[in-house]
Amino acid sequence: MRSKISQLEEALAGTFDDHHAFLCRQIIAHIDFCDQTIAELTQEIIEGLGDFGPANAILCSIPG
């Protein structure tokens, strides 16, 4: 990467205006929503396993 420092600097030079900030906030909000949804679905699956929770833990411990 050191040989491309000048190219990287050129690529990073520019403006970051309100529109870019708006888009970044939207993307971050969407990522947060997806993370929350995954957490809720994971909890629902764990609760749905019921008595199979210990068996699932053993299965998940198998590599590969």
KEPA-267205 format. One record per atom (N, C-alpha, C): residue number from 1; residue in one letter; chain; atom name; y negated, z, x negated. Coordinates in pm, whole numbers, plus 50000, padded with zeros to 5 digits. Each point is the difference from the previous one (the first is absolute). Example, Ala and Ser with C-alpha at 12.3 -4.5 7.8 and 13.67 -1.06 7.14 Angstrom:
<pakols>
{1 'A' 'A' 'N' {50569 50780 48681}}
{1 'A' 'A' 'CA' {49881 50000 50089}}
{1 'A' 'A' 'C' {49880 50000 49910}}
{2 'S' 'A' 'N' {49895 49928 50035}}
{2 'S' 'A' 'CA' {49881 50006 49918}}
{2 'S' 'A' 'C' {49891 50073 50077}}
</pakols>
This chain:
<pakols>
{1 'M' 'A' 'N' {50119 50000 49919}}
{1 'M' 'A' 'CA' {49881 50000 50081}}
{1 'M' 'A' 'C' {49873 50000 49914}}
{2 'R' 'A' 'N' {50010 50053 49880}}
{2 'R' 'A' 'CA' {49881 50008 49916}}
{2 'R' 'A' 'C' {49943 49861 49973}}
{3 'S' 'A' 'N' {50086 49902 49989}}
{3 'S' 'A' 'CA' {49951 49864 49973}}
{3 'S' 'A' 'C' {49924 49942 50119}}
{4 'K' 'A' 'N' {50014 50062 50116}}
{4 'K' 'A' 'CA' {49936 49949 50121}}
{4 'K' 'A' 'C' {49886 50088 50049}}
{5 'I' 'A' 'N' {49949 50087 49914}}
{5 'I' 'A' 'CA' {49893 50092 50042}}
{5 'I' 'A' 'C' {49879 49923 50052}}
{6 'S' 'A' 'N' {49961 49896 49932}}
{6 'S' 'A' 'CA' {49882 49925 50045}}
{6 'S' 'A' 'C' {50026 49936 50136}}
{7 'Q' 'A' 'N' {50120 49951 50022}}
{7 'Q' 'A' 'CA' {50033 49941 50130}}
{7 'Q' 'A' 'C' {50002 50107 50109}}
{8 'L' 'A' 'N' {50051 50118 49967}}
{8 'L' 'A' 'CA' {50002 50109 50097}}
{8 'L' 'A' 'C' {49859 50044 50035}}
{9 'E' 'A' 'N' {49914 50013 49901}}
{9 'E' 'A' 'CA' {49862 50039 50025}}
{9 'E' 'A' 'C' {49931 49898 50090}}
{10 'E' 'A' 'N' {50026 49872 49974}}
{10 'E' 'A' 'CA' {49939 49895 50082}}
{10 'E' 'A' 'C' {50052 50007 50143}}
{11 'A' 'A' 'N' {50130 50026 50015}}
{11 'A' 'A' 'CA' {50058 50007 50134}}
{11 'A' 'A' 'C' {49946 50120 50078}}
{12 'L' 'A' 'N' {49969 50109 49930}}
{12 'L' 'A' 'CA' {49952 50121 50068}}
{12 'L' 'A' 'C' {49849 50000 50022}}
{13 'A' 'A' 'N' {49930 49908 49935}}
{13 'A' 'A' 'CA' {49854 49993 50018}}
{13 'A' 'A' 'C' {49969 49938 50135}}
{14 'G' 'A' 'N' {49897 50047 50062}}
{14 'G' 'A' 'CA' {49961 49944 50129}}
{14 'G' 'A' 'C' {49935 50105 50086}}
{15 'T' 'A' 'N' {50001 49975 50128}}
{15 'T' 'A' 'CA' {49936 50093 50091}}
{15 'T' 'A' 'C' {50103 50059 50095}}
{16 'F' 'A' 'N' {49974 50122 50037}}
{16 'F' 'A' 'CA' {50081 50071 50098}}
{16 'F' 'A' 'C' {49902 50050 50104}}
{17 'D' 'A' 'N' {49989 49923 50108}}
{17 'D' 'A' 'CA' {49898 50033 50099}}
{17 'D' 'A' 'C' {50059 50075 50119}}
{18 'D' 'A' 'N' {49918 50016 50103}}
{18 'D' 'A' 'CA' {50042 50075 50118}}
{18 'D' 'A' 'C' {50122 49940 50068}}
{19 'H' 'A' 'N' {50009 49869 49998}}
{19 'H' 'A' 'CA' {50114 49933 50063}}
{19 'H' 'A' 'C' {50130 50038 49928}}
{20 'H' 'A' 'N' {49997 50001 49868}}
{20 'H' 'A' 'CA' {50119 50037 49923}}
{20 'H' 'A' 'C' {50036 50147 50025}}
{21 'A' 'A' 'N' {49901 50086 50007}}
{21 'A' 'A' 'CA' {50025 50141 50028}}
{21 'A' 'A' 'C' {50062 50017 50138}}
{22 'F' 'A' 'N' {49950 49924 50098}}
{22 'F' 'A' 'CA' {50055 50004 50135}}
{22 'F' 'A' 'C' {50147 49960 49999}}
{23 'L' 'A' 'N' {50031 49891 49931}}
{23 'L' 'A' 'CA' {50138 49953 49993}}
{23 'L' 'A' 'C' {50090 50103 49931}}
{24 'C' 'A' 'N' {49952 50060 49893}}
{24 'C' 'A' 'CA' {50078 50102 49931}}
{24 'C' 'A' 'C' {50027 50119 50090}}
{25 'R' 'A' 'N' {49899 50043 50077}}
{25 'R' 'A' 'CA' {50020 50112 50092}}
{25 'R' 'A' 'C' {50104 49964 50107}}
{26 'Q' 'A' 'N' {49995 49877 50049}}
{26 'Q' 'A' 'CA' {50097 49956 50101}}
{26 'Q' 'A' 'C' {50142 49999 49942}}
{27 'I' 'A' 'N' {50014 49950 49880}}
{27 'I' 'A' 'CA' {50132 49993 49936}}
{27 'I' 'A' 'C' {50054 50141 49974}}
{28 'I' 'A' 'N' {49914 50088 49951}}
{28 'I' 'A' 'CA' {50043 50138 49973}}
{28 'I' 'A' 'C' {50038 50070 50130}}
{29 'A' 'A' 'N' {49925 49977 50106}}
{29 'A' 'A' 'CA' {50032 50060 50130}}
{29 'A' 'A' 'C' {50135 49948 50049}}
{30 'H' 'A' 'N' {50027 49873 49979}}
{30 'H' 'A' 'CA' {50128 49943 50043}}
{30 'H' 'A' 'C' {50115 50059 49919}}
{31 'I' 'A' 'N' {49980 50017 49870}}
{31 'I' 'A' 'CA' {50103 50061 49916}}
{31 'I' 'A' 'C' {50026 50144 50045}}
{32 'D' 'A' 'N' {49893 50074 50030}}
{32 'D' 'A' 'CA' {50016 50138 50049}}
{32 'D' 'A' 'C' {50078 50002 50131}}
{33 'F' 'A' 'N' {49969 49906 50089}}
{33 'F' 'A' 'CA' {50072 49990 50128}}
{33 'F' 'A' 'C' {50147 49972 49976}}
{34 'C' 'A' 'N' {50030 49907 49910}}
{34 'C' 'A' 'CA' {50140 49967 49970}}
{34 'C' 'A' 'C' {50072 50120 49941}}
{35 'D' 'A' 'N' {49935 50072 49908}}
{35 'D' 'A' 'CA' {50061 50119 49942}}
{35 'D' 'A' 'C' {50031 50105 50106}}
{36 'Q' 'A' 'N' {49906 50021 50091}}
{36 'Q' 'A' 'CA' {50021 50097 50108}}
{36 'Q' 'A' 'C' {50114 49957 50091}}
{37 'T' 'A' 'N' {50005 49871 50033}}
{37 'T' 'A' 'CA' {50106 49948 50085}}
{37 'T' 'A' 'C' {50136 50017 49934}}
{38 'I' 'A' 'N' {50008 49971 49871}}
{38 'I' 'A' 'CA' {50126 50017 49927}}
{38 'I' 'A' 'C' {50042 50146 50001}}
{39 'A' 'A' 'N' {49905 50091 49979}}
{39 'A' 'A' 'CA' {50032 50143 50001}}
{39 'A' 'A' 'C' {50052 50044 50137}}
{40 'E' 'A' 'N' {49938 49952 50107}}
{40 'E' 'A' 'CA' {50043 50035 50135}}
{40 'E' 'A' 'C' {50138 49942 50030}}
{41 'L' 'A' 'N' {50024 49877 49961}}
{41 'L' 'A' 'CA' {50131 49939 50022}}
{41 'L' 'A' 'C' {50109 50070 49918}}
{42 'T' 'A' 'N' {49967 50038 49878}}
{42 'T' 'A' 'CA' {50095 50072 49917}}
{42 'T' 'A' 'C' {50038 50132 50064}}
{43 'Q' 'A' 'N' {49902 50072 50051}}
{43 'Q' 'A' 'CA' {50026 50126 50068}}
{43 'Q' 'A' 'C' {50087 49978 50124}}
{44 'E' 'A' 'N' {49972 49897 50075}}
{44 'E' 'A' 'CA' {50078 49968 50119}}
{44 'E' 'A' 'C' {50146 49970 49964}}
{45 'I' 'A' 'N' {50020 49928 49892}}
{45 'I' 'A' 'CA' {50136 49968 49954}}
{45 'I' 'A' 'C' {50072 50127 49957}}
{46 'I' 'A' 'N' {49930 50086 49924}}
{46 'I' 'A' 'CA' {50061 50125 49954}}
{46 'I' 'A' 'C' {50041 50086 50119}}
{47 'E' 'A' 'N' {49913 50009 50099}}
{47 'E' 'A' 'CA' {50033 50078 50120}}
{47 'E' 'A' 'C' {50115 49936 50077}}
{48 'G' 'A' 'N' {50005 49867 50002}}
{48 'G' 'A' 'CA' {50106 49929 50072}}
{48 'G' 'A' 'C' {50136 50013 49934}}
{49 'L' 'A' 'N' {50002 50032 49871}}
{49 'L' 'A' 'CA' {50128 50015 49930}}
{49 'L' 'A' 'C' {50077 50122 50049}}
{50 'G' 'A' 'N' {49925 50101 50044}}
{50 'G' 'A' 'CA' {50065 50120 50053}}
{50 'G' 'A' 'C' {50100 50059 49903}}
{51 'D' 'A' 'N' {50124 50012 50046}}
{51 'D' 'A' 'CA' {50107 50062 49919}}
{51 'D' 'A' 'C' {50043 49913 49883}}
{52 'F' 'A' 'N' {49956 49875 49997}}
{52 'F' 'A' 'CA' {50039 49911 49891}}
{52 'F' 'A' 'C' {49905 50009 49879}}
{53 'G' 'A' 'N' {49902 50090 50006}}
{53 'G' 'A' 'CA' {49905 50016 49890}}
{53 'G' 'A' 'C' {50066 50027 49866}}
{54 'P' 'A' 'N' {50092 50098 49992}}
{54 'P' 'A' 'CA' {50066 50026 49872}}
{54 'P' 'A' 'C' {50080 49879 49949}}
{55 'A' 'A' 'N' {50069 49930 50090}}
{55 'A' 'A' 'CA' {50077 49882 49960}}
{55 'A' 'A' 'C' {49905 49892 49949}}
{56 'N' 'A' 'N' {49886 49986 50065}}
{56 'N' 'A' 'CA' {49901 49901 49956}}
{56 'N' 'A' 'C' {49948 50034 49862}}
{57 'A' 'A' 'N' {49977 50128 49973}}
{57 'A' 'A' 'CA' {49952 50042 49868}}
{57 'A' 'A' 'C' {50100 49964 49892}}
{58 'I' 'A' 'N' {50128 50017 50029}}
{58 'I' 'A' 'CA' {50105 49963 49904}}
{58 'I' 'A' 'C' {50001 49850 49978}}
{59 'L' 'A' 'N' {49991 49923 50108}}
{59 'L' 'A' 'CA' {49999 49854 49988}}
{59 'L' 'A' 'C' {49880 49952 49919}}
{60 'C' 'A' 'N' {49885 50061 50023}}
{60 'C' 'A' 'CA' {49879 49959 49930}}
{60 'C' 'A' 'C' {50003 50037 49851}}
{61 'S' 'A' 'N' {50086 50094 49963}}
{61 'S' 'A' 'CA' {50008 50041 49860}}
{61 'S' 'A' 'C' {50085 49906 49917}}
{62 'I' 'A' 'N' {50072 49908 50065}}
{62 'I' 'A' 'CA' {50084 49904 49928}}
{62 'I' 'A' 'C' {49911 49893 49938}}
{63 'P' 'A' 'N' {50010 49981 49868}}
{63 'P' 'A' 'CA' {49916 49897 49936}}
{63 'P' 'A' 'C' {50041 49859 50043}}
{64 'G' 'A' 'N' {49899 49914 50005}}
{64 'G' 'A' 'CA' {50025 49859 50030}}
{64 'G' 'A' 'C' {50004 49976 50144}}
</pakols>
